[in-house]
Amino acid sequence: MTKADIINEIAASTGLQKKEVAVVVESFMSKVKESLLEKKENVYLRGFGSFIIKHRAAKTARNIQKNTTITIDAHNLPSFKPSKSFVNAMKESN
């Protein structure tokens, strides 16, 4: 499902115009990004899941083609962790 599909589904189920729904969806995504990137805060959505920041430590790796050792710097990655109720619902739907 794409963002356009989500906008269409929400517009059909709520009766709102697609432009209004698109603004809300874009605003939601920008606030999640802002929270993770600028504020370094996790976003918790009860019953759905959490957008969290995972820290990866620095490590050494091998470049197989050149047969050299390289260092990968420490960095943060965004991650999504579904809630227990969401995971259980997925398990039950199979």
N, CA, C and O atoms as CSV, one atom per row, in Angstrom:
chain,resi,resn,atom,element,x,y,z
A,1,MET,N,N,0.846,-1.173,0.000
A,1,MET,CA,C,0.000,0.000,0.000
A,1,MET,C,C,0.892,1.236,0.000
A,1,MET,O,O,1.835,1.329,0.786
A,2,THR,N,N,0.595,2.170,-0.870
A,2,THR,CA,C,1.377,3.400,-0.970
A,2,THR,C,C,0.703,4.522,-0.179
A,2,THR,O,O,-0.413,4.373,0.317
A,3,LYS,N,N,1.409,5.643,-0.077
A,3,LYS,CA,C,0.851,6.797,0.623
A,3,LYS,C,C,-0.428,7.270,-0.081
A,3,LYS,O,O,-1.389,7.658,0.583
A,4,ALA,N,N,-0.445,7.242,-1.399
A,4,ALA,CA,C,-1.631,7.647,-2.152
A,4,ALA,C,C,-2.806,6.719,-1.851
A,4,ALA,O,O,-3.945,7.171,-1.733
A,5,ASP,N,N,-2.528,5.424,-1.727
A,5,ASP,CA,C,-3.580,4.467,-1.380
A,5,ASP,C,C,-4.140,4.747,0.013
A,5,ASP,O,O,-5.350,4.672,0.226
A,6,ILE,N,N,-3.276,5.064,0.943
A,6,ILE,CA,C,-3.710,5.380,2.308
A,6,ILE,C,C,-4.598,6.626,2.294
A,6,ILE,O,O,-5.644,6.658,2.942
A,7,ILE,N,N,-4.178,7.643,1.555
A,7,ILE,CA,C,-4.958,8.880,1.461
A,7,ILE,C,C,-6.332,8.589,0.860
A,7,ILE,O,O,-7.347,9.082,1.352
A,8,ASN,N,N,-6.362,7.789,-0.202
A,8,ASN,CA,C,-7.630,7.450,-0.838
A,8,ASN,C,C,-8.549,6.681,0.110
A,8,ASN,O,O,-9.746,6.961,0.175
A,9,GLU,N,N,-8.000,5.721,0.839
A,9,GLU,CA,C,-8.799,4.919,1.777
A,9,GLU,C,C,-9.373,5.783,2.906
A,9,GLU,O,O,-10.546,5.658,3.256
A,10,ILE,N,N,-8.540,6.653,3.466
A,10,ILE,CA,C,-9.009,7.516,4.560
A,10,ILE,C,C,-10.066,8.489,4.048
A,10,ILE,O,O,-11.071,8.719,4.720
A,11,ALA,N,N,-9.848,9.058,2.871
A,11,ALA,CA,C,-10.818,9.990,2.296
A,11,ALA,C,C,-12.151,9.289,2.043
A,11,ALA,O,O,-13.209,9.868,2.289
A,12,ALA,N,N,-12.109,8.060,1.560
A,12,ALA,CA,C,-13.343,7.319,1.285
A,12,ALA,C,C,-14.083,6.964,2.577
A,12,ALA,O,O,-15.312,7.022,2.625
A,13,SER,N,N,-13.342,6.599,3.619
A,13,SER,CA,C,-14.000,6.168,4.853
A,13,SER,C,C,-14.483,7.335,5.717
A,13,SER,O,O,-15.427,7.176,6.491
A,14,THR,N,N,-13.846,8.512,5.594
A,14,THR,CA,C,-14.235,9.645,6.437
A,14,THR,C,C,-15.108,10.669,5.730
A,14,THR,O,O,-15.792,11.459,6.380
A,15,GLY,N,N,-15.089,10.659,4.402
A,15,GLY,CA,C,-15.855,11.646,3.658
A,15,GLY,C,C,-15.128,12.971,3.501
A,15,GLY,O,O,-15.690,13.921,2.956
A,16,LEU,N,N,-13.894,13.049,3.968
A,16,LEU,CA,C,-13.102,14.264,3.798
A,16,LEU,C,C,-12.510,14.298,2.390
A,16,LEU,O,O,-12.424,13.275,1.710
A,17,GLN,N,N,-12.105,15.494,1.972
A,17,GLN,CA,C,-11.481,15.617,0.664
A,17,GLN,C,C,-10.058,15.069,0.711
A,17,GLN,O,O,-9.405,15.091,1.754
A,18,LYS,N,N,-9.593,14.581,-0.429
A,18,LYS,CA,C,-8.251,13.996,-0.506
A,18,LYS,C,C,-7.177,15.015,-0.146
A,18,LYS,O,O,-6.172,14.658,0.469
A,19,LYS,N,N,-7.371,16.274,-0.518
A,19,LYS,CA,C,-6.380,17.308,-0.204
A,19,LYS,C,C,-6.235,17.477,1.306
A,19,LYS,O,O,-5.122,17.614,1.815
A,20,GLU,N,N,-7.349,17.468,2.012
A,20,GLU,CA,C,-7.310,17.612,3.469
A,20,GLU,C,C,-6.617,16.424,4.117
A,20,GLU,O,O,-5.793,16.586,5.018
A,21,VAL,N,N,-6.956,15.241,3.654
A,21,VAL,CA,C,-6.344,14.022,4.198
A,21,VAL,C,C,-4.845,14.016,3.892
A,21,VAL,O,O,-4.044,13.629,4.742
A,22,ALA,N,N,-4.462,14.440,2.690
A,22,ALA,CA,C,-3.046,14.469,2.305
A,22,ALA,C,C,-2.258,15.405,3.218
A,22,ALA,O,O,-1.126,15.098,3.594
A,23,VAL,N,N,-2.844,16.531,3.572
A,23,VAL,CA,C,-2.182,17.480,4.476
A,23,VAL,C,C,-1.975,16.849,5.842
A,23,VAL,O,O,-0.910,17.002,6.441
A,24,VAL,N,N,-2.975,16.147,6.339
A,24,VAL,CA,C,-2.874,15.502,7.653
A,24,VAL,C,C,-1.815,14.397,7.631
A,24,VAL,O,O,-1.004,14.304,8.553
A,25,VAL,N,N,-1.815,13.565,6.595
A,25,VAL,CA,C,-0.844,12.471,6.498
A,25,VAL,C,C,0.577,13.036,6.397
A,25,VAL,O,O,1.484,12.556,7.077
A,26,GLU,N,N,0.772,14.047,5.554
A,26,GLU,CA,C,2.092,14.669,5.418
A,26,GLU,C,C,2.541,15.304,6.732
A,26,GLU,O,O,3.707,15.194,7.112
A,27,SER,N,N,1.619,15.964,7.423
A,27,SER,CA,C,1.938,16.592,8.698
A,27,SER,C,C,2.337,15.550,9.732
A,27,SER,O,O,3.290,15.754,10.485
A,28,PHE,N,N,1.611,14.428,9.774
A,28,PHE,CA,C,1.945,13.344,10.700
A,28,PHE,C,C,3.359,12.828,10.432
A,28,PHE,O,O,4.152,12.664,11.358
A,29,MET,N,N,3.664,12.576,9.171
A,29,MET,CA,C,4.984,12.045,8.836
A,29,MET,C,C,6.087,13.050,9.149
A,29,MET,O,O,7.161,12.661,9.608
A,30,SER,N,N,5.843,14.324,8.912
A,30,SER,CA,C,6.869,15.327,9.204
A,30,SER,C,C,7.099,15.456,10.707
A,30,SER,O,O,8.232,15.668,11.141
A,31,LYS,N,N,6.040,15.330,11.506
A,31,LYS,CA,C,6.204,15.405,12.969
A,31,LYS,C,C,6.966,14.201,13.505
A,31,LYS,O,O,7.763,14.342,14.433
A,32,VAL,N,N,6.734,13.022,12.938
A,32,VAL,CA,C,7.488,11.829,13.353
A,32,VAL,C,C,8.961,12.020,12.999
A,32,VAL,O,O,9.835,11.756,13.824
A,33,LYS,N,N,9.239,12.477,11.782
A,33,LYS,CA,C,10.629,12.718,11.367
A,33,LYS,C,C,11.289,13.771,12.242
A,33,LYS,O,O,12.431,13.597,12.668
A,34,GLU,N,N,10.580,14.864,12.514
A,34,GLU,CA,C,11.114,15.940,13.347
A,34,GLU,C,C,11.453,15.433,14.739
A,34,GLU,O,O,12.500,15.773,15.291
A,35,SER,N,N,10.579,14.629,15.299
A,35,SER,CA,C,10.806,14.095,16.639
A,35,SER,C,C,12.052,13.217,16.663
A,35,SER,O,O,12.856,13.300,17.592
A,36,LEU,N,N,12.212,12.378,15.647
A,36,LEU,CA,C,13.357,11.467,15.611
A,36,LEU,C,C,14.651,12.187,15.253
A,36,LEU,O,O,15.679,11.961,15.891
A,37,LEU,N,N,14.615,13.047,14.243
A,37,LEU,CA,C,15.838,13.689,13.757
A,37,LEU,C,C,16.311,14.844,14.624
A,37,LEU,O,O,17.480,14.895,15.005
A,38,GLU,N,N,15.419,15.767,14.937
A,38,GLU,CA,C,15.828,16.988,15.621
A,38,GLU,C,C,15.776,16.871,17.140
A,38,GLU,O,O,16.715,17.268,17.830
A,39,LYS,N,N,14.683,16.327,17.658
A,39,LYS,CA,C,14.512,16.254,19.106
A,39,LYS,C,C,15.121,14.998,19.714
A,39,LYS,O,O,15.292,14.911,20.930
A,40,LYS,N,N,15.450,14.018,18.862
A,40,LYS,CA,C,15.998,12.727,19.323
A,40,LYS,C,C,15.051,12.042,20.312
A,40,LYS,O,O,15.493,11.415,21.274
A,41,GLU,N,N,13.741,12.171,20.063
A,41,GLU,CA,C,12.724,11.543,20.908
A,41,GLU,C,C,12.028,10.428,20.141
A,41,GLU,O,O,11.788,10.545,18.940
A,42,ASN,N,N,11.706,9.349,20.843
A,42,ASN,CA,C,10.936,8.269,20.251
A,42,ASN,C,C,9.465,8.680,20.166
A,42,ASN,O,O,9.005,9.540,20.918
A,43,VAL,N,N,8.732,8.052,19.239
A,43,VAL,CA,C,7.304,8.326,19.064
A,43,VAL,C,C,6.545,7.054,19.402
A,43,VAL,O,O,6.771,6.013,18.786
A,44,TYR,N,N,5.644,7.130,20.377
A,44,TYR,CA,C,4.880,5.979,20.837
A,44,TYR,C,C,3.417,6.131,20.449
A,44,TYR,O,O,2.776,7.111,20.828
A,45,LEU,N,N,2.882,5.177,19.700
A,45,LEU,CA,C,1.471,5.167,19.309
A,45,LEU,C,C,0.830,3.925,19.917
A,45,LEU,O,O,0.996,2.821,19.399
A,46,ARG,N,N,0.108,4.100,21.002
A,46,ARG,CA,C,-0.478,2.973,21.732
A,46,ARG,C,C,-1.377,2.136,20.827
A,46,ARG,O,O,-2.207,2.668,20.089
A,47,GLY,N,N,-1.200,0.821,20.896
A,47,GLY,CA,C,-1.989,-0.095,20.099
A,47,GLY,C,C,-1.485,-0.279,18.679
A,47,GLY,O,O,-1.988,-1.138,17.954
A,48,PHE,N,N,-0.500,0.510,18.268
A,48,PHE,CA,C,0.055,0.409,16.910
A,48,PHE,C,C,1.532,0.050,16.951
A,48,PHE,O,O,1.938,-0.982,16.417
A,49,GLY,N,N,2.341,0.902,17.585
A,49,GLY,CA,C,3.767,0.617,17.677
A,49,GLY,C,C,4.554,1.867,18.014
A,49,GLY,O,O,3.990,2.911,18.341
A,50,SER,N,N,5.872,1.740,17.927
A,50,SER,CA,C,6.766,2.835,18.288
A,50,SER,C,C,7.790,3.058,17.186
A,50,SER,O,O,8.346,2.112,16.629
A,51,PHE,N,N,8.026,4.335,16.884
A,51,PHE,CA,C,9.125,4.716,16.017
A,51,PHE,C,C,10.271,5.071,16.952
A,51,PHE,O,O,10.180,6.040,17.705
A,52,ILE,N,N,11.334,4.303,16.910
A,52,ILE,CA,C,12.416,4.479,17.870
A,52,ILE,C,C,13.739,4.716,17.154
A,52,ILE,O,O,13.890,4.422,15.968
A,53,ILE,N,N,14.686,5.253,17.905
A,53,ILE,CA,C,16.037,5.476,17.406
A,53,ILE,C,C,16.917,4.361,17.947
A,53,ILE,O,O,17.005,4.159,19.158
A,54,LYS,N,N,17.566,3.640,17.044
A,54,LYS,CA,C,18.510,2.604,17.450
A,54,LYS,C,C,19.922,3.105,17.201
A,54,LYS,O,O,20.222,3.636,16.132
A,55,HIS,N,N,20.781,2.935,18.185
A,55,HIS,CA,C,22.168,3.369,18.059
A,55,HIS,C,C,23.029,2.184,17.639
A,55,HIS,O,O,22.971,1.113,18.244
A,56,ARG,N,N,23.807,2.384,16.622
A,56,ARG,CA,C,24.763,1.363,16.173
A,56,ARG,C,C,26.165,1.828,16.556
A,56,ARG,O,O,26.573,2.937,16.210
A,57,ALA,N,N,26.890,0.990,17.259
A,57,ALA,CA,C,28.245,1.319,17.686
A,57,ALA,C,C,29.201,1.258,16.495
A,57,ALA,O,O,28.905,0.625,15.482
A,58,ALA,N,N,30.334,1.915,16.628
A,58,ALA,CA,C,31.363,1.852,15.592
A,58,ALA,C,C,31.904,0.427,15.506
A,58,ALA,O,O,31.979,-0.283,16.509
A,59,LYS,N,N,32.275,0.024,14.305
A,59,LYS,CA,C,32.803,-1.329,14.136
A,59,LYS,C,C,33.762,-1.375,12.958
A,59,LYS,O,O,33.776,-0.481,12.112
A,60,THR,N,N,34.553,-2.419,12.919
A,60,THR,CA,C,35.443,-2.623,11.782
A,60,THR,C,C,34.828,-3.670,10.866
A,60,THR,O,O,34.174,-4.611,11.317
A,61,ALA,N,N,35.050,-3.487,9.581
A,61,ALA,CA,C,34.514,-4.409,8.589
A,61,ALA,C,C,35.564,-4.644,7.515
A,61,ALA,O,O,36.599,-3.977,7.486
A,62,ARG,N,N,35.291,-5.583,6.647
A,62,ARG,CA,C,36.236,-5.915,5.579
A,62,ARG,C,C,35.648,-5.531,4.232
A,62,ARG,O,O,34.483,-5.802,3.943
A,63,ASN,N,N,36.486,-4.887,3.406
A,63,ASN,CA,C,36.133,-4.652,2.018
A,63,ASN,C,C,36.702,-5.835,1.252
A,63,ASN,O,O,37.909,-5.905,1.019
A,64,ILE,N,N,35.846,-6.758,0.862
A,64,ILE,CA,C,36.291,-8.016,0.256
A,64,ILE,C,C,36.962,-7.786,-1.088
A,64,ILE,O,O,37.931,-8.471,-1.414
A,65,GLN,N,N,36.469,-6.838,-1.875
A,65,GLN,CA,C,37.019,-6.595,-3.199
A,65,GLN,C,C,38.455,-6.084,-3.144
A,65,GLN,O,O,39.299,-6.494,-3.941
A,66,LYS,N,N,38.727,-5.185,-2.195
A,66,LYS,CA,C,40.077,-4.617,-2.090
A,66,LYS,C,C,40.914,-5.288,-1.012
A,66,LYS,O,O,42.095,-4.976,-0.859
A,67,ASN,N,N,40.312,-6.207,-0.263
A,67,ASN,CA,C,40.989,-6.917,0.812
A,67,ASN,C,C,41.596,-5.948,1.836
A,67,ASN,O,O,42.761,-6.063,2.215
A,68,THR,N,N,40.774,-5.000,2.264
A,68,THR,CA,C,41.216,-4.023,3.250
A,68,THR,C,C,40.222,-3.981,4.410
A,68,THR,O,O,39.088,-4.448,4.302
A,69,THR,N,N,40.682,-3.412,5.512
A,69,THR,CA,C,39.822,-3.226,6.674
A,69,THR,C,C,39.337,-1.784,6.682
A,69,THR,O,O,40.119,-0.855,6.475
A,70,ILE,N,N,38.043,-1.603,6.923
A,70,ILE,CA,C,37.478,-0.267,7.002
A,70,ILE,C,C,36.775,-0.101,8.342
A,70,ILE,O,O,36.392,-1.081,8.982
A,71,THR,N,N,36.613,1.137,8.754
A,71,THR,CA,C,35.920,1.439,10.000
A,71,THR,C,C,34.581,2.083,9.676
A,71,THR,O,O,34.512,3.048,8.915
A,72,ILE,N,N,33.528,1.546,10.256
A,72,ILE,CA,C,32.197,2.113,10.100
A,72,ILE,C,C,31.898,2.901,11.372
A,72,ILE,O,O,31.901,2.346,12.471
A,73,ASP,N,N,31.642,4.186,11.216
A,73,ASP,CA,C,31.404,5.062,12.355
A,73,ASP,C,C,30.104,4.701,13.067
A,73,ASP,O,O,29.214,4.074,12.492
A,74,ALA,N,N,30.015,5.108,14.325
A,74,ALA,CA,C,28.779,4.935,15.085
A,74,ALA,C,C,27.706,5.814,14.457
A,74,ALA,O,O,27.994,6.917,13.991
A,75,HIS,N,N,26.468,5.323,14.444
A,75,HIS,CA,C,25.383,6.087,13.842
A,75,HIS,C,C,24.044,5.641,14.422
A,75,HIS,O,O,23.931,4.587,15.047
A,76,ASN,N,N,23.044,6.475,14.195
A,76,ASN,CA,C,21.691,6.182,14.640
A,76,ASN,C,C,20.834,5.787,13.447
A,76,ASN,O,O,21.027,6.293,12.342
A,77,LEU,N,N,19.882,4.878,13.675
A,77,LEU,CA,C,18.971,4.432,12.640
A,77,LEU,C,C,17.541,4.525,13.148
A,77,LEU,O,O,17.279,4.221,14.311
A,78,PRO,N,N,16.610,4.941,12.289
A,78,PRO,CA,C,15.210,4.890,12.699
A,78,PRO,C,C,14.708,3.455,12.610
A,78,PRO,O,O,15.145,2.691,11.750
A,79,SER,N,N,13.802,3.094,13.487
A,79,SER,CA,C,13.273,1.737,13.501
A,79,SER,C,C,11.820,1.776,13.948
A,79,SER,O,O,11.412,2.685,14.672
A,80,PHE,N,N,11.040,0.794,13.518
A,80,PHE,CA,C,9.650,0.677,13.951
A,80,PHE,C,C,9.496,-0.621,14.720
A,80,PHE,O,O,9.903,-1.685,14.255
A,81,LYS,N,N,8.903,-0.521,15.901
A,81,LYS,CA,C,8.642,-1.700,16.719
A,81,LYS,C,C,7.138,-1.794,16.930
A,81,LYS,O,O,6.559,-0.942,17.605
A,82,PRO,N,N,6.490,-2.818,16.362
A,82,PRO,CA,C,5.034,-2.934,16.524
A,82,PRO,C,C,4.660,-3.271,17.970
A,82,PRO,O,O,5.433,-3.892,18.699
A,83,SER,N,N,3.451,-2.845,18.365
A,83,SER,CA,C,2.983,-3.132,19.717
A,83,SER,C,C,2.626,-4.609,19.837
A,83,SER,O,O,2.437,-5.296,18.832
A,84,LYS,N,N,2.536,-5.090,21.074
A,84,LYS,CA,C,2.208,-6.496,21.310
A,84,LYS,C,C,0.823,-6.839,20.754
A,84,LYS,O,O,0.629,-7.913,20.185
A,85,SER,N,N,-0.137,-5.924,20.919
A,85,SER,CA,C,-1.478,-6.196,20.414
A,85,SER,C,C,-1.489,-6.265,18.885
A,85,SER,O,O,-2.239,-7.053,18.309
A,86,PHE,N,N,-0.671,-5.455,18.230
A,86,PHE,CA,C,-0.560,-5.480,16.772
A,86,PHE,C,C,0.065,-6.798,16.312
A,86,PHE,O,O,-0.405,-7.415,15.357
A,87,VAL,N,N,1.124,-7.223,16.995
A,87,VAL,CA,C,1.788,-8.493,16.658
A,87,VAL,C,C,0.827,-9.659,16.855
A,87,VAL,O,O,0.745,-10.546,16.006
A,88,ASN,N,N,0.102,-9.663,17.966
A,88,ASN,CA,C,-0.847,-10.738,18.234
A,88,ASN,C,C,-1.962,-10.779,17.190
A,88,ASN,O,O,-2.381,-11.858,16.772
A,89,ALA,N,N,-2.441,-9.609,16.768
A,89,ALA,CA,C,-3.482,-9.562,15.733
A,89,ALA,C,C,-2.959,-10.128,14.420
A,89,ALA,O,O,-3.697,-10.802,13.702
A,90,MET,N,N,-1.694,-9.863,14.095
A,90,MET,CA,C,-1.100,-10.407,12.885
A,90,MET,C,C,-0.979,-11.931,12.966
A,90,MET,O,O,-1.217,-12.639,11.988
A,91,LYS,N,N,-0.607,-12.416,14.143
A,91,LYS,CA,C,-0.483,-13.868,14.326
A,91,LYS,C,C,-1.837,-14.562,14.188
A,91,LYS,O,O,-1.933,-15.639,13.600
A,92,GLU,N,N,-2.874,-13.940,14.731
A,92,GLU,CA,C,-4.208,-14.530,14.696
A,92,GLU,C,C,-4.831,-14.488,13.303
A,92,GLU,O,O,-5.702,-15.299,12.992
A,93,SER,N,N,-4.391,-13.549,12.461
A,93,SER,CA,C,-4.976,-13.426,11.126
A,93,SER,C,C,-4.455,-14.480,10.162
A,93,SER,O,O,-5.002,-14.631,9.069
A,94,ASN,N,N,-3.410,-15.213,10.538
A,94,ASN,CA,C,-2.851,-16.240,9.646
A,94,ASN,C,C,-3.630,-17.487,9.726
A,94,ASN,O,O,-3.307,-18.461,9.046
